[in-house]
């Protein structure tokens, strides 16, 4: 039942007789009681097993006498030796004795009804001696208080089939997992991913594991380290962890039950927390709740909750290395090395855990994958062309060389710009249509051969924890983590469409020409653009063990996310043109081989802060504190129950940001757009009860139990508008034959998020008005044939008239499980969410796609004569947050698990997960049309796949294991505005298959024993080389739809050593 493995020598224990054990106990505590008379003891190693070995011989004895306040003998007083299971009870005269104690120093705690606890410290026992204490006198107590010591131990970390339905194997400790134990058999439909699944995945980062394995997550988005086109100055967190089609900020991420600090950067929206700072070697399990849960967790988890539970304390060391790369076609290695050490001191009273992890990621490039080149089109002669070498066209459309000669040409590869007209011999009408090649590094532009499909990233993470049992009833804990991540995306590539006057000596054509070119800043180096994210978090907690299995805890978490960036903010096109007019910049050279002059660095380029310096883009701190009291073994008239109640406090603070950009000579490049410091505080009260609703004896024989879960959270705020109550309730009926039926109802209220992270340059106008920081973006225009508009100005229109949003989620599920040797489990859960007044931020693409609804937010130039399109080019866009009228989603999830525990000397597992969206309707404005985002999407809720399926099978024994995993991504219907460019109405479905083999190498070691372990795994993802489907409107300009390991077959080799 405990799912704990025990290793022992049958010969040594053949004659040993154990003691009977009654009642519920943690595995370690149960083993201690069982082995008490045998002379053996048990200790768990890092491989997750309990190992039995002879206990050290006793060293001495202790005796003494406990007196009542009137100096008479105190009978019935219970004495416990701290850090052990040894107890004694005084007789009528108050005498007690411990006849067998190991040599050492002890603390004895005496407790009894009507008396205050008595602690006797620094008792030294010597081998072969009996120590007699002086008589100790108790003090009377007015209140009833009986403190009994409880030894908290961990369970084996090795899980068996369907252990995802077992309670968490990490015992409750100070600074540990705050959340109540969750299982897949709860009233709420939790999904549990265990340690074995994490190790088997072969991934390097946690965000990649969640994206691949969580079927409710966003299938379209990739982790930021594998996402093309991401700006390092604005994206540093996880971007792919959203559930059930809802926004990323509606999925709450927890670490050991505590909210992870968001990543907030000045000048951009608040992003999800970055889960990649959590080393995979530290993760014990991941608990996913893909439904609303505002009552259980603070924030706004309408989409769901992901709780990452760290591994419990253990004795031993572990080293894990993982290397991932492609089988062919590209070279994008990912590697990680992790070291974990756990140790117990002071006879188990002090537990230490230390970990260090180092990771490195290299991206694939366009030169290797070729997706952009596969979809290049030939632009019109009058269009500016930004490719490998500068393209030249006459400003007036007349021939550049002679009559009847095309009006376009291009710079020859290798030309230095000094060859005059002779350098263009034979190039009349010849345009440069290849991609730009930055020879010595990555280049962050889709027009470059060295465009990275991700980013180069290095990370280091250090973790330490300590928990100490100061007394049998008081435990203190401290956890700390520090991580640093450095990311690069190569050279910034700037597009210039420059005018070369006819009289300019640099112009050999004798008439005014336009030169379209790409430029970099090679003197700064390929890694000049660098983002550094430093994250640190410290948790201090205290756990008090009260009578009758009550626990009281108080803890505080301080987190800081510090983002520094060194890089270029852009180029001043007017100054760039001035350099050409002043003959200081020659545009008629091969910019791939010959860099720009010094004046370009000093006068045209814009730098964040100042040249060569890092600026602080985000300094975000959080402080969380919570007080709670729990009892997981409370006896009620209806049966056993689990209760939890308390309150928490959360404070977010974003430091001020100067928002300064300068030229290389130190002069200001733009009007500074500073952000003032901002602090947001929230206080909430919460309670949760898990209990049997009806006593079992009252139920008919075909109903085994009726469980209920009721929770509520009240958020207190300074105004009544912001204060709200979010209740949750659920029922589960356990029927005979292994069937169960469960249903829940949950509400959620979310307030308009304060403008905490966006730089505001213009005042806010009541009812909606004011402007934010102006930025330059590139936008595809569906009304102009999906044409890409460069350097469109964008600003946020601050809307002060926002209303709170509300949501109600209902779930209904059926569960069936049977068997021992042949184990089968099936579940079917339906979730329905209705939201009103939903807060939705619409960016540039969203506003352009809904231009008919927001015509005043898109400014266009006047249409020119001969223009084939009815509207002019986009000049500016006003983004903003809106209250959408209505959102209604329905989805169901089916899970199937089968295990044959005695299959050919090992275990066979088969699983399947199927997510299906039945409905996803969205109404933008009251009275407006309701859009079916599944069948006729408009782009507001992008990326929805009606069904998505994960499935697989695996066999494992003591020494070997192998398996196959499959992923099915259904076809996706595109918005009508994208049909023309796509040439179809949707994206076709795709299948991907992964395979793995595992082996235990320890048996080949000459010193093989249970103390040492060595395991290896080889995994190949997408081994059938499924090619990504074409997606013309891909915002990263790659032109494909990324699913899973979309780049091609990727192998992963992992080796783990324990000792």
N, C-alpha and C positions, 0 to 999 in steps of 0.2 A: 504493500500500500504506500509506503514512503518512497518507493522507487530509488532506494539507496543501495549501492553495491558495497559489499564487505569482502575483503581479501584476508585469508588466514591460512595457516598451516593445519591441515586436518590431524596430522600426527601430534602436534603440540596441544591441541584442544580436545583430543579424543576423550580424555578422562575428566575434563572440566565440566562442572555443573553450573548453569546460569541461574539467576534469580527470576521469578515471574515479574512481569511489568504490566501495570494496568493504567488505563487512561491515556489521553492524547499527550504526546511528547514530540519535541524535535528529534530527528534521527540521532544526533550526537548525544542528547540527553538520555534517550531510550537505550542506546548502546552502553552508556556509562552505568545505568541501573542494571542492565542485563548482565554486564561483565563484572559487577561489583564483587561477587564472591569468588571469581575465577582466578584472580591474580593476573588478568590481562587488561589492557586498555586499548582504546581505538583513537586513531588520529587520521584526519582527512588530508590527502595530498592534492596537488594542483590538477591531477588527472581526474579528480572528482570521485575518488574512491576512499572508503574507510579501510585502513590497514590495522590489523590487530597484532600487538606485540606484547611481550611480558612487561608488566608494570614494575617500576623500581621497587625494591624491597623497602618496607617501612623502616623509618629511622628512630622513632621514639614514641612517647605517649604524652598525653596532656590530661590533667584532671583539675578540678576546682569546685567552688561552691558559689551559688548565686543566692543572695539574701533579699527578702522583701524589705520595704521601707521600715518596718518595725523590727528589723534584724532577725526575723524568723526565716527558716528555710523557704525559698520560693519554689514551689512544686510546679511541674508542667511547663517550665520555661524551655523554649526551643533555641538551641545554639547551632550556628552554622559557621563553618570555616570558609572565609571568603575565597573565591576562586576554585572551590572544590564542591563536590556533592556530599561532603561529610556533614552529618547532623547528629545532634544528641539532645536528649531531653532530661531535665533535672528530676530527681526523685523527691520524696516527701521532705527530705532534709535540705533540698536544694543542690545536692551533689550531682556532678556530671563527669563524664570521662570520654576521651578519645583514645582508645587503646593502641591505635596504629596510625602513626603519622610519619611522612617522609621528613628527612632533615630539611630545615629551612625556617623562614620567618613568616608568620601567619597573622591574620586579623580575624578575631572571633566576634560575631554579632549575636547578641541575645535578645529575643523578642518574646513577649507574652501578653496575654489579655490584661488590660488595665495598667500596663507599664509602658514607659518610654523605652525605645530601643537603646540597648547598651552596646557600645563598641569597644573592644579590647584590642589594642594595636601592638605591633612589634613583639609578638610572642615567638621566641626562638626555640626551636626543637633541635636537640642534638642527638646523634645516633646512639642508640642503646640506653637512653636516659628518659626518665619520666619527670615532667615538669609539673609542679603543683602551684597553681596560681593562688594569690591572696583572695580572700572572699570579696566578692564584688556586690555592691548594693544597688538595687534597681530604684528608679524614681517613679512615683505614681503618675498616671496620665488621666486627664479628664475625658478624653475622647478615645473611642475604640480605634486602635491602630495596630495591626499585626502585619509586619513586613516579612514576607518569606522570600528567600533568594530563589531566583530563576536563572539557570544557566542557559544562555542563548548560544547555540552553535549553528553552523551552516550545514547544508545537506550536499550530497554529491552533485557536482556540476554536470555529470554525464546523464543525459536524458534518454528516455526510451520512447517507443511509439506512443503517441497521444499524450506525452507529458505536457503538451501545450494545454491540456485540460486539467493539469494538476496545479495546485497552488504554487506560488512563487517559492523557489527553493532558497531565496535569500531571507534570512530572519530579520526581523525589525531591529535596527540598531540606530543609535544616535548618529545624525548626519547621513543616514542611509536613505533607502527608499521610503518616502513619506506616504505614498499611496497605499491603500488597502490591497491585499492580494487579489489579483484578477485572473480569471481563467476563461477559456472558451465556452465553459458550461455555466457562466453567470447569467443573470437575468438580462443584462446588456450584452450585445453580440460582439464581445472582444475577439480579436485574432492575435494569436501569440506566435512570435518567431523566436525560436530557441537558439542556444549557442551553436548547436550542430549545424543548423541552417546557415548561420552567419559564416561559420568557418568553411562550409562546403561551397559557398558562393564564389570564393576566390577573388573578391573585389578588394580594392585598396581603401576605398572611402565608404563611410556609412551612408551618405546620400545616394551613392550608386546602388548599394544594396537595397535601400528602401524603394528606389525608383523601379528596380527590376522585380522585386518580390511582392510588393504591396499592390495587389490588383486594383485597389480603389484609388491609387495615386494617378497623377497626370502622366499618361503614357507618352505625350508628345514632347515634354520638356526633358532636357538632359541636365545632369549636374553642371555647375558653372565651369568646372575645370575641363568639361568636354563640350562646351557650347561655343559655337562660332559667333564672332561679332560682338561679344560682350565688352563693354567699356569698363576698364579696370577702375576708373574713377567713380563709378556708380554702382557696381555690382560686386559684392564680396561675400554674400551669404548663400544659403541654399535657395535654389529657385524652382525646385521641381517637387516639393513636398506638399501638394494640395490634394485634398480628398474629395471624391464624389462630384467633381466638376465645380467646386466652390473655390473662391479665391484663396491665395496662399495665407493671407492674414486670418482666415477662418479655420485654419488647421493649427492647433496649439501643439507645440513641441515641449516635452518635459524631459528632464534628466533626474532620475530618482524621484519622480513625483513633483519636482520643482520647475517652474517656468524657466525656460532658457531665455537669456537676454536677446532681444532682437538686434539686428544689425542696422544702425541708423547712421546715415551719412548726410552731411549738410548738402542741401541742394537736390535731394532726391527723396523718393518715397521710402517709408520704413519697410525694411525687408525682413524675410524670415530669419530666424536664428541660423547660424552656421553649425550644422551637426558634424561637419568634417573634423572639427577640433577634438572630437571624442575618438580615441583610438579604438579600433575594432577589437583589439585584444582585451579591452576592458569591458566590453559589452556582454552581459549575460543573457539578456532577452529583450525583445522589443514588443510592447503591448500596444496594439492598434485598435482604437474604437472608432469605426467609420460612421458614427452618427453624432448628433448634437449631444453636448454634455456640459452645458454652462453651469449646472448645479454642482457637478463633481469637480470641475476645473475652472479656474478663473479665466477671464478673457472672453473670447467669442468663438468657441469651437462648434460652429454650425456644421462645417465639413467633417470634423472629427478630431481625435486626439492621438498623438504618438508619444508614448512614454518609454524612454530608454533606461533600462535598469542595468546598473553596473554589477560586475561579478562580486560575490561575497568574499570575505577574508579567507585566505587559504595559506597553507604552509608550503613553501617551495619556491622554485624559480621556473620561468618559462621564457623562451626566446622564439619568436615567430618571424619568419621572413617570407615575403611574397613578391614575386616578379611577374609582371603582366606585359605582353606585347603581341603584335600581330603575327600570324603565321606567314603571311606574305603581303605584298603590295605596299605596305607602309611600315614605318618604324616610329612607334609612339610608346616607349616603355613607361611603365608605372611600377614603382617599387616602394616597399615599406619594410622597416625593421622595427620590431617591438620587443622590449624587455620588460618583464613583469616579475616582481619578487614580493612574496608575502611571508611574514614571520610573526610568531607569537612569543611574547616575553612575559616574565613575572607569572609563571605557571598559568598562562592563558589569559591573564587579566588585561594585558596590553597587546593589541593587534596592530601590526604595521603593514602597509601596502605601498609599494613604490612602482612606478611605471615610466618608461620613456619610449617614445615612438618617433621615428623619422620617416618622412615620405618624400617622394619626388615624382613628378608627372611631366611628361613631354607630350605635346600634341602632334597629331598628324597634320600634314600640310596639303594645300591644293596641288602642289607639284606631285604628290604621291597618290591622292585620291581622284582628282580630276573632275569633280562634280560641277564646278563652276564652268570649266571649259566645255563640258558636254552640252551646256545649255546656252552658250554665248550666241548672240544674234548680231547681225551686221547692221550697224546704225546707218541712218540716212546721211547723205553727203553734207547736209547743212548742220548736222548735230555735232556738238563737241564730243570727241572720242578720247577717253582717258585709258591708255593702254601702255604697252611696254616702253616705247619711245614717244617723244612729243609728236602730235599730229597737227598739221598746219592746214588752214583753209583761208581763202581770201575773205576779207571782211565784207566785200560787196558782191561776192558770188561770181566774179569774173575770173578768168584763168590766171594762174600765178606765173606761168612761164611764157606761153605763146597762145595765139588764138587756137580754138578747137582742142585745147589741152585741158584736162580736168582741173578744177580749182582747188584740189587738195593734194597734199604730199605728206611726208613724214620724215623725221630725222633718222638717218641710217644708224644701225647699232654700232657703237664704238666711236661715233663722231663726237669731237670735243667742242664744236661750235665755232671753230676758227677757219673752216674750209670754204666759207663763202658759198656762192651758188654752185660751185663745182661739187660740193658735198651732197648735192641733191640730184646729180646726174643719174638718169635712169629711174628716178623715183617719182616722176610726175604721175599723179593719180594713184600712187601706192600709199595706202594707209597702214599704220602699225596697229594690228588687231590682236596681237598676242598679249599675254598678261605680263605685268611688271615683275621684274626679277631683282629683288634686293639680295645681292650675292652673299652677304655675310651674316644673315640672320632672318628672323621672322619679320613679317610686315603685316600690320593690322589693317588690311584692306582687302575686300573681295576682288579687287582688280589686280591682286598680286599673286604670283606663283607661290610665294611663301606665306600665304594667308593661313593662319593656324586654326584648325578645327578644335578650339579649346584654348588653353593657355599653359605656358610653362609655370610650374608651381612647385615650391619646396616648403615643407612644413616640419615643425618639430613640436612635440607635445610632452609635457612633464606633469605627472600626477602623483600625489601622495596623500595618504589617509592614515589616520590613527584613531583608534577607539580604545577607551580604557574604562574598566569597571572599577570605579573608585570604592564603591561599596556594593553589596549584593542588590541594592535597590537604585543605584545611581550609576549611569554610564554617560561619559562625555565622548564626543566625536568631533573630529576636524578633518575636512577634505579640502584639498587645494589643487587647482589645475592652472597651468600656464601654457599657452600655445602661441606660436608665431608662424604666420604664413606669408610668404613672399611670392608674388605672381607677376608674370611678364607676358606681354603679347607682341613684343617686337617693335619695330619702327612704326611711328605714326606716318601715314601716307596722306599727303595733302593734294587736293585737286586744284589746279589753277587753269583758268581760261583767260589768257593774257593777250593784250593787244600790242602788236609790234608795228609802230607807225612806219609809214613809207620812208620818212626822212631819218629814221633811226639807223645809225651806222651798223647795227647788228642785223639789220634786215637786208638780205641780198636780193629780194624779189622786186623791189622797186614799187610796190604797192602795199597798202596796209593789210596786215595779215593777223589772224587769230591763231594763237598757239595753245592747244589743250595738252596739258602734261600732268604727270604725277611726280611729286617731289618728296624726299625724305630729308632727315638731318643726320647724316652718317657720323659727323664729328661728335655727336652726343652719345653714340653707341646704340646698339640694338636693344639693350636692356635699360635705356634711360627711363622709359615709362615703367615704373614699378609701384605696385601697391603692397603695403605691409599692414597686416592685420594682427594686432596683439590682443589676445583675449586672456583674461585672468578671472578666476572665480574662487571664492573661499566660502565654505559652509561650516558653521560652528553650531553644534546641536547638543542637547542634553535630553536623556531619556530616563524617566523616573518610573520604576516598577512599583505599582501600588497593589494593595490586596485584591484578591478575587480576579486576577488577570487584567486589571486595569493598567493602562500605560498613559503617562502624560509626557508630552514632548514639547520642547521649544527650540526653535532653530532660526538662524538668520543666514542669508546668503547675500554676498556682495559680489557683483560682477561688473567688469569694465571691458568695453570693446573700443579699442583705440585704432583708428584707421589713418595711416599716413600714405601720402601719395606724392610721387615725384614724376612730373610728366608735362606734356605740352597741352595747352588748352585750345590750340587751333592756330590759324594763321590769319593775319589781317590782309585781306585781298587788295585793299586800296594801297597799303604800303608796299605790297608785293608788286603791284603795277608801277608804283613810283620807282622802285629799283630798276625795273625794265626801262622806264622813260629816262632815268639817269644813267643808263648804260652800265649799271653795276651788276645786273643780272642778265645772263644770256640764256634765253629759253630754248635756243636751237642747238642743244647738246643732248647726248644720251644721258639722261638723269639716272639711269641704272648704274653707270660707271663713273660719272663725274658729278661730285657733290656741288651744292650751291656755295656762293661766296660767303665770306664772314658777315657781310652786311645783312644777309638773309637771316642769320641767327640773331643779330642784334636788333634789327628794325622791324622784321615782319612776323617772326614767330612769337606766339603768346605762351607764357610759362605760368603754371600754377605757382603762386607765391613769388618765386624768383628763380632764376636759372640755377640749376644744380642743387636746389634745396627741396627737402620734403616738407609738405604742408599737412596739417591735420585736417582731414576732411570730416572726421567724425570722432567725437569723444563722448561716448554714451555709457552711462553708469546706471545700474539698477540695484536696488536694495529690497530684498524680500524678507519678511519675518512672519513666522506663523507659530501659533500656540494651538495645540490640539490634544484631546484626550480620546483614547480608543480602548475598545475591549473586543477582542475577536472570539471570545468564549463566554459571552454573557448568556445566562440562563433566564429565559422568559417562559411564561405559561405555555406558549406555543412551541417552545423548543429553543435550541441554541441560536444565538444572534451575534452579529457584528455591528458595532456602533462606532461612529466617529463624529466628533464635533469640535469646533474651534473657530478661530478667526485668523485672518492674514492681512498683511499690509504690504503694499508694493509702491515703490517710488522710482520713477524714471527721470533721468536728468540728461539733457543734451547740452553740452557746453557751447559757448558762442563760437561763431565762425566768421573770419574776416572776409572771406570771399574775394580775395585780391588776386588779380592777374597782372603780370607785367611783361614788358618786352625785355629782350636780352640786355639792353643798355640800362635797365632799371626803371624806366619811365612806366607809368601806369598804362595798361592796355585797355581796360574797360572801367566803367564806373563801378566801384566796389559794391557788392550786394551782400552785406553782412547779415548774419542770422544771430539774433540775441539768444542768450541761454534760456532754456525752458525746463520747468519741472512739472511733472504730473504725478499725482498721488491717488491711490485707491485703497479703500478699506472694505473688507467683506467678512461676513459671518456665514458659516456653512455647517451643515449637518448631514449625516448619511446613516441609514439603517438598512442592514441586510438581515432578514429574519424569515422564519416560517410564519406564514399568515394564519394557518389553522393547525392545531395539534394533530399529530399523525393518527392518534387513536380515534379521532372524529371522522376520519376520511374513509371512504369505501376502499375495498381491497385493490381496485384498479387504479387508484391514485396514491402514489407513494408519498408525495409531499407537495406543498404549495408554498413557493418562495416569493418574497416581495422585496423590492428595493425602493426606498423612498429617500430622496435627497433634495436639499434646497440651499440656495446661496443668495444672500441679501447683500447687495453692493450699496454701501453708504457713500454719499457725496454731498457737496456743499449745497446743491440745489435739489429740489424735489424732482425736477425733470431728469436728472442724471441718476437718482436713486432708483433701484429696481430690484425685483425679486424674481429669481429663476428657479422654478421647481422641476423635479424629475421624478417619475414614478414608474414602476414596472412590476409585472407578475410573471411567474414561471410555474407551470404545472408539470410535475414529473410523474409520468404514467407508468403502469406496469408494462413490461416488455421492452423497456429502453427508450420509449418515446418521451418527448418533452415539448411543451408549447410555451412560448414566451412573448411578451408584448410590453412596450414602453411608450411613454409620452414625455417629451422634454420641450421646454421653452427656452428662448434666448432673446436677450435685448442688448442691442449694441448702440452706443452713443456715437455721435460724430467725432471722429478722431481729432484731437487737437492738432493744429498745424505745428507739429513739433520739429519737423525735419526739413521743411522747405523754406528756402531763403525768399523773403518777401521784399520786393523793391518798391511796391506801390501800396497805398493804403487800401484797407478793406472797405467796401461799400455795402451798407446794409441791404439785405435782399439779394446779394450776389454782385460782386464787383471787385475792383482792384486787380492788380496784376502781380505775378511772381517774377522771379528771375528769368530773363530772356536767354534762351539757348538756341543753338542751331541744330536742326535734325534733318534726316533724309526720310521722305515719305513716298510711298507708292500711291499713285492717284488712279483709282478705278475708273473715273470718268474720262481719263485720258489714256485708255488702253493699258492700265497698270504701269504707267510711266513713272520712273523714279525721279522725284523732285529733290534736288540737292539744296542745301543751305536754306531750309525753310525756318523762319523764326518761330519759336514756340514759347509760350508763357502760360502759367496757370492762373485761371480766374478764380479767386478765393470766394467760395459760396458760404456766406454766414447764415443762410436761411435753411440749413439742413435740419432734418428731423431725425429722431432716433429710429432705428430699424427694429423690427421684431420678427421672430421666427418660431414656428412650432414644428417639431419633428415627431412622427409616429413610426414605430417599428412593430413588426409581427414576424415571429420566427418559429420554425419547427426543427427539432433535433432528434436524431435517432442514433443510438450506439449500442452495440452488443459485442460479446465475444471475449475470449481470453487468448487462446493461441491464434485464432483468426479474429482479429479485431476490426470492427467496421464502425465508422462514424460518418453521419451525413447531417448537414444543416442547410436550412433554407430560410433566409431572412430578407424581409421587405422593409425598405425605409422610404418614407414620404416626408418631404419638407416643404412648407409653405412660408414664404417670406413676403413682408410688405414694407414699403419704404426703404428698400435695401440701399445701402450706401455703396456706390460704385464709382471708382476713379476711372475716367476715360482719358487715355493718352492720345497721342497724335493719330495713330492708326484708327482708334475707336471713333474719334471725332470725325475724321475724314469719311469713314465708313457709314456714319450716321449723319452726314452733312445735311440731308433733307430735314432732319429733326432739329438740327442746331445750325441753321444757315448763317447766323451772325458770328459763329466761332471760327469760320473758315473764310479767309480773305484771299481773293484771287485777282490776278492781273487781268486786264482787259484782253479779250480774244483778238488776235492779230489777223489781218487779211490772209487768206490762204491756209489758215490753220484748219486741219481736218477735224478738230474736236470742237464741240459747241461751247466749251468753257476754257478759260485761260489757266495758266499755271498757278499753283498754290503759292502764296507769298508768306502767310502767317497763320498760325493756329492757336486758339485759346483752349487749353485743356482744363479739366476740373472734376470735382466730385459732385455726384447727383444722387437724389433719392429716386431710385427706380420704383416703379409702381408695384411690381409683382414678380415673383419667381416661384415656380412650382416644379419640384423634381420628384420622380419616383424611380427607384432602382431596387433590384434584388440581387442577392449574392448567394450562390450555392457553393458549398465546400464538401468534398468527399475525401475520406481517408480510409485506407485499408492497410493492415499490417498482419503479416504471417510471421509470428515470432520464432517458429521452428522450421524455417525453410532452408534445407540443405546445409544445416549446421550454422546458419546465420539468420538474418531477419530481412524480410522483403517488405518494402513500403511502396504504396501507390497513393498519389494525391491528385486533387484537382480543385481549382478555384475559378469560378465563373461569375463575372460581374455583368449585369445587364441593365441598361437604362431603358425603362419603359416610357418615360416622359421627362421632358425638360423644357418647360414653357417660360417665356420671359416677356414681360411688358415693360417697355422703357418709360413711357409717360402715361399718366392717368387718361383714360379715354382713347389711348393709342392702340395700335394693333398688337395682338398677342402673337409672339413669334415662337414657332416650334424649332428650338435650336438643334434638334436631332435630324429632322427631315428638311427643313427650310431655314438653315441658320443665317444670321445676319452678321456674324463676326464678334458680337459682344461677349459671348461665352464660347471662346474658341477651343478646339481640341477635344471635343466630346466624341468618344467612341461608343456606339450603342452597346456592343458586347466586347469584352476582353477576357481572355482565358489564360490561366497558367496551369500546367499539369506536369506530371513527371512520375518516375519510378526509380527505386534504388534498392540495392542489396548490399548488406554489410555483415561481416563476421568479425571475429576478434582481430584478425590480421589483414583483411582485405575489404574493399568496398568499391562499388561502381554504380553509376546511375545516369539517367537521362532526364533532362528538363525541357519542356516545350512552352512556347509563348505564341498566342494567337492575337493579332491586332486586327480588328474588324475594319472594313472600309469606312471612310469618313466622307460625309457630304459637305461640300464647300459652299460658302455664300455665293449667290448669283453673280456678284461683282467680280468673282475670281474665275468664273467659268471660261471666259474668252482666253485669258492668258494660260490657263491650265489645259485648255482643249478638251476638257471633260468636266463632268459635274461633281466629281469626287476623287478621292485617293483610294486605290485598290487595297484589299487586305494583304496581310503579310504573316508568314509563319517563320519562327526562329527556333532552332534546337541547340541545346547545350549538352555536353557530356563530361563526365568526370570519373576519375579512378583514384582510390586512396589505398595506402598501405601503411602497415606498422613496421618501421625499420628497426625498432628497438631489439627485436629478437635476433638481429644479426650482429648486435654489439657484443664484444667479448666480455664486457662487464654487466651484461643484461641482468637487471633485477627490477623490482617494482618501483624503486626510487627514480629510475631513469626511464624516459620515454622519448621516442623519436618517431614522428609521423610525417608523411608526405602526401601531397595531393596534386594531381595534374587535372586541370579543367580547360576545356575548349568551348567558348561561347560562339554561337552562330557558325557551327562547323560546316553547315551546308552552304555557307556564303550567300545568304539571302541579300539581294541588292535592295537598297532603299528606293522607295517609290518617288517619282518626280512630284515636286510641289512648287509651282511657279511663284506663288505669293509668299514663300518662306521669308520671314523678316530678316534672317541672317544673310540673305542673298546667295545662299549655297544652292538653293533650288531643289532640295530633297527633303523628305519627311523622315526624321530620325526616330527609329524605334530600337530599343535595346542596344545591342552592339551592331549598330547600323553600318559602321565603317568596314566590317568584314570579319572573318574568323580571328578570334583573339584567344590566346592561351594564357593560363595563369598557373604558376608553379609555386606552391606553398610548402614550407617545411617548419615544423614546430618541435622544439626540444623542451622537455621538462626534466627537472632534476631538483 
